């Protein structure tokens, strides 16, 4: 299914996999102008590298959730006529997005070489950060796929929520710059800890094992278990509801 979705997505696209890096690079250029020229912020690494990594990580989760939301309703014939674990559909959507992210990661490596930023031994923590993000994304993906099947307006609400969620995460700026209750809310956002975890490992060469990351890892594991159980228990209703 992952292979099928990749072929459908890029079969008639002139740029092919270049689309996987076009939007992150475009947004990186736009936000770099804003936050280095118009409203400069102070960080310890080059801002284009800072924001590109944030956008790359964010786009993986956002795109995976967008495709997961429609993964059941977009495969009506399979859901209603073929018996298979329905978890396959949102998981396949996540794997398709992972391929795009790996393509975008090549640009990230090139930018790190250009700016002379090296992760060092902290790179050993990268699989842990990736695992936490995958679990969290799959957990939310299961929930959204199931919710959109029963309530079709979920996909419209999702588009609004995902935009607000991006600005409530540390995609474009360090959340340490925001103080008070709002800053606290931004820092307990799971995506903030995940994005900061990648930056700690890849840009600063530090361990990501902070209290915020530990909290996010716990949330990801519990949420994945609960959403997988709920998805499996509701599975028998999918065919009659769709």
C-alpha positions as a Python dict, from the first residue, in 0.01 Angstrom:
ca = {
    (1, 'X'): (0, 0, 0),
    (2, 'X'): (287, 234, 72),
    (3, 'X'): (433, 163, -272),
    (4, 'X'): (93, 221, -434),
    (5, 'X'): (42, 555, -259),
    (6, 'X'): (391, 673, -353),
    (7, 'X'): (331, 586, -718),
    (8, 'X'): (-6, 760, -718),
    (9, 'X'): (135, 1071, -555),
    (10, 'X'): (432, 1118, -787),
    (11, 'X'): (332, 932, -1107),
    (12, 'X'): (230, 1244, -1300),
    (13, 'X'): (427, 1501, -1100),
    (14, 'X'): (696, 1665, -1311),
    (15, 'X'): (914, 1745, -1009),
    (16, 'X'): (864, 1404, -848),
    (17, 'X'): (1031, 1371, -509),
    (18, 'X'): (1156, 1730, -540),
    (19, 'X'): (817, 1831, -399),
    (20, 'X'): (928, 1673, -71),
    (21, 'X'): (1188, 1948, -27),
    (22, 'X'): (1033, 2234, -223),
    (23, 'X'): (789, 2353, 45),
    (24, 'X'): (1029, 2319, 342),
    (25, 'X'): (1296, 2512, 151),
    (26, 'X'): (1045, 2779, 43),
    (27, 'X'): (913, 2822, 397),
    (28, 'X'): (1268, 2824, 533),
    (29, 'X'): (1356, 3112, 302),
    (30, 'X'): (1043, 3309, 397),
    (31, 'X'): (1076, 3263, 772),
    (32, 'X'): (1450, 3327, 759),
    (33, 'X'): (1383, 3671, 610),
    (34, 'X'): (1118, 3743, 872),
    (35, 'X'): (1312, 3626, 1178),
    (36, 'X'): (1656, 3751, 1073),
    (37, 'X'): (1564, 4080, 905),
    (38, 'X'): (1221, 4197, 1020),
    (39, 'X'): (1191, 4053, 1373),
    (40, 'X'): (1529, 3895, 1451),
    (41, 'X'): (1557, 3635, 1726),
    (42, 'X'): (1877, 3524, 1897),
    (43, 'X'): (1972, 3155, 1880),
    (44, 'X'): (2302, 2966, 1897),
    (45, 'X'): (2287, 2814, 1547),
    (46, 'X'): (2219, 2962, 1202),
    (47, 'X'): (1848, 3037, 1181),
    (48, 'X'): (1793, 2875, 835),
    (49, 'X'): (1926, 2548, 976),
    (50, 'X'): (1720, 2590, 1293),
    (51, 'X'): (1393, 2649, 1107),
    (52, 'X'): (1451, 2392, 830),
    (53, 'X'): (1496, 2115, 1086),
    (54, 'X'): (1185, 2231, 1270),
    (55, 'X'): (981, 2238, 949),
    (56, 'X'): (1112, 1898, 840),
    (57, 'X'): (1012, 1734, 1167),
    (58, 'X'): (680, 1917, 1182),
    (59, 'X'): (589, 1841, 819),
    (60, 'X'): (638, 1471, 881),
    (61, 'X'): (383, 1462, 1162),
    (62, 'X'): (143, 1710, 998),
    (63, 'X'): (146, 1533, 659),
    (64, 'X'): (124, 1188, 816),
    (65, 'X'): (-180, 1297, 1019),
    (66, 'X'): (-340, 1461, 716),
    (67, 'X'): (-315, 1141, 512),
    (68, 'X'): (-408, 921, 810),
    (69, 'X'): (-729, 1119, 861),
    (70, 'X'): (-850, 1017, 515),
    (71, 'X'): (-686, 674, 509),
    (72, 'X'): (-1004, 478, 590),
    (73, 'X'): (-1255, 687, 395),
    (74, 'X'): (-1018, 690, 97),
    (75, 'X'): (-1004, 308, 77),
    (76, 'X'): (-1375, 223, 86),
    (77, 'X'): (-1351, -86, -135),
    (78, 'X'): (-1081, -243, 80),
    (79, 'X'): (-1237, -151, 414),
    (80, 'X'): (-1579, -289, 319),
    (81, 'X'): (-1489, -595, 108),
    (82, 'X'): (-1148, -727, 217),
    (83, 'X'): (-1058, -857, 560),
    (84, 'X'): (-726, -722, 686),
    (85, 'X'): (-610, -535, 995),
    (86, 'X'): (-745, -184, 939),
    (87, 'X'): (-444, -40, 1122),
    (88, 'X'): (-262, -93, 792),
    (89, 'X'): (-426, 214, 639),
    (90, 'X'): (-304, 489, 877),
    (91, 'X'): (32, 314, 918),
    (92, 'X'): (78, 308, 541),
    (93, 'X'): (4, 681, 527),
    (94, 'X'): (274, 741, 789),
    (95, 'X'): (528, 531, 595),
    (96, 'X'): (460, 727, 275),
    (97, 'X'): (532, 1051, 459),
    (98, 'X'): (846, 898, 610),
    (99, 'X'): (985, 850, 259),
    (100, 'X'): (930, 1219, 184),
    (101, 'X'): (1101, 1310, 511),
    (102, 'X'): (1405, 1098, 429),
    (103, 'X'): (1437, 1285, 99),
    (104, 'X'): (1415, 1615, 285),
    (105, 'X'): (1678, 1492, 531),
    (106, 'X'): (1934, 1491, 248),
    (107, 'X'): (1897, 1868, 223),
    (108, 'X'): (1935, 1894, 601),
    (109, 'X'): (2264, 1703, 585),
    (110, 'X'): (2384, 1937, 312),
    (111, 'X'): (2292, 2243, 521),
    (112, 'X'): (2472, 2102, 825),
    (113, 'X'): (2785, 2050, 619),
    (114, 'X'): (2757, 2402, 475),
    (115, 'X'): (2723, 2564, 819),
    (116, 'X'): (2980, 2333, 979),
    (117, 'X'): (2740, 2189, 1238),
    (118, 'X'): (2818, 1836, 1360),
    (119, 'X'): (2609, 1631, 1605),
    (120, 'X'): (2900, 1433, 1753),
    (121, 'X'): (2834, 1138, 1983),
    (122, 'X'): (2484, 1267, 2062),
    (123, 'X'): (2378, 1111, 1732),
    (124, 'X'): (2323, 781, 1918),
    (125, 'X'): (2005, 932, 2065),
    (126, 'X'): (1854, 1003, 1722),
    (127, 'X'): (1672, 665, 1691),
    (128, 'X'): (1510, 727, 2031),
    (129, 'X'): (1376, 1067, 1924),
    (130, 'X'): (1252, 915, 1595),
    (131, 'X'): (1076, 634, 1782),
    (132, 'X'): (896, 875, 2015),
    (133, 'X'): (779, 1083, 1718),
    (134, 'X'): (659, 774, 1530),
    (135, 'X'): (464, 645, 1830),
    (136, 'X'): (305, 983, 1894),
    (137, 'X'): (218, 1034, 1525),
    (138, 'X'): (71, 685, 1495),
    (139, 'X'): (-135, 737, 1812),
    (140, 'X'): (-292, 1059, 1684),
    (141, 'X'): (-324, 909, 1334),
    (142, 'X'): (-527, 612, 1462),
    (143, 'X'): (-758, 845, 1650),
    (144, 'X'): (-811, 1084, 1357),
    (145, 'X'): (-868, 804, 1104),
    (146, 'X'): (-1131, 651, 1330),
    (147, 'X'): (-1293, 984, 1420),
    (148, 'X'): (-1314, 1096, 1056),
    (149, 'X'): (-1490, 773, 965),
    (150, 'X'): (-1769, 836, 1215),
    (151, 'X'): (-1775, 1218, 1188),
    (152, 'X'): (-1680, 1346, 842),
    (153, 'X'): (-1632, 1707, 952),
    (154, 'X'): (-1320, 1601, 1144),
    (155, 'X'): (-1107, 1649, 831),
    (156, 'X'): (-1216, 2014, 811),
    (157, 'X'): (-1153, 2081, 1178),
    (158, 'X'): (-814, 1915, 1140),
    (159, 'X'): (-692, 2175, 890),
    (160, 'X'): (-766, 2454, 1136),
    (161, 'X'): (-618, 2270, 1432),
    (162, 'X'): (-296, 2170, 1255),
    (163, 'X'): (-219, 2533, 1165),
    (164, 'X'): (-271, 2651, 1522),
    (165, 'X'): (-70, 2354, 1650),
    (166, 'X'): (230, 2448, 1435),
    (167, 'X'): (253, 2797, 1584),
    (168, 'X'): (207, 2647, 1932),
    (169, 'X'): (515, 2430, 1877),
    (170, 'X'): (883, 2526, 1857),
    (171, 'X'): (890, 2501, 1477),
    (172, 'X'): (983, 2863, 1405),
    (173, 'X'): (1116, 2990, 1738),
    (174, 'X'): (1247, 2857, 2070),
    (175, 'X'): (959, 2832, 2316),
    (176, 'X'): (1199, 2953, 2588),
    (177, 'X'): (1137, 3303, 2448),
    (178, 'X'): (773, 3282, 2562),
    (179, 'X'): (719, 3323, 2935),
    (180, 'X'): (426, 3290, 3172),
    (181, 'X'): (135, 3049, 3141),
    (182, 'X'): (139, 3058, 2762),
    (183, 'X'): (506, 2961, 2758),
    (184, 'X'): (432, 2671, 2994),
    (185, 'X'): (154, 2547, 2766),
    (186, 'X'): (385, 2566, 2466),
    (187, 'X'): (655, 2367, 2644),
    (188, 'X'): (424, 2083, 2754),
    (189, 'X'): (311, 2046, 2392),
    (190, 'X'): (449, 1703, 2288),
    (191, 'X'): (562, 1828, 1947),
    (192, 'X'): (775, 2097, 2112),
    (193, 'X'): (973, 1836, 2306),
    (194, 'X'): (1010, 1619, 1994),
    (195, 'X'): (1134, 1906, 1775),
    (196, 'X'): (1366, 2028, 2051),
    (197, 'X'): (1492, 1671, 2089),
    (198, 'X'): (1602, 1663, 1726),
    (199, 'X'): (1769, 2000, 1761),
    (200, 'X'): (1952, 1900, 2079),
    (201, 'X'): (2091, 1590, 1906),
    (202, 'X'): (2163, 1723, 1557),
    (203, 'X'): (2240, 2093, 1607),
    (204, 'X'): (2373, 2126, 1962),
    (205, 'X'): (2525, 1781, 2017),
    (206, 'X'): (2344, 1735, 2349),
    (207, 'X'): (2136, 1456, 2494),
    (208, 'X'): (1758, 1500, 2443),
    (209, 'X'): (1683, 1337, 2778),
    (210, 'X'): (1514, 1630, 2949),
    (211, 'X'): (1206, 1615, 3177),
    (212, 'X'): (995, 1751, 2890),
    (213, 'X'): (1117, 1479, 2655),
    (214, 'X'): (1060, 1208, 2917),
    (215, 'X'): (705, 1338, 2964),
    (216, 'X'): (648, 1332, 2587),
    (217, 'X'): (785, 977, 2558),
    (218, 'X'): (544, 863, 2830),
    (219, 'X'): (253, 1039, 2659),
    (220, 'X'): (347, 882, 2324),
    (221, 'X'): (361, 527, 2463),
    (222, 'X'): (36, 556, 2659),
    (223, 'X'): (-146, 733, 2375),
    (224, 'X'): (-30, 475, 2122),
    (225, 'X'): (-150, 187, 2338),
    (226, 'X'): (-488, 347, 2410),
    (227, 'X'): (-553, 453, 2049),
    (228, 'X'): (-451, 112, 1912),
    (229, 'X'): (-689, -65, 2152),
    (230, 'X'): (-975, 177, 2075),
    (231, 'X'): (-911, 144, 1700),
    (232, 'X'): (-915, -236, 1719),
    (233, 'X'): (-1235, -246, 1926),
    (234, 'X'): (-1417, -13, 1687),
    (235, 'X'): (-1291, -194, 1379),
    (236, 'X'): (-1602, -413, 1336),
    (237, 'X'): (-1813, -99, 1285),
    (238, 'X'): (-1599, 50, 1008),
    (239, 'X'): (-1756, -135, 714),
    (240, 'X'): (-2116, -56, 812),
    (241, 'X'): (-2037, 310, 893),
    (242, 'X'): (-1831, 399, 587),
}
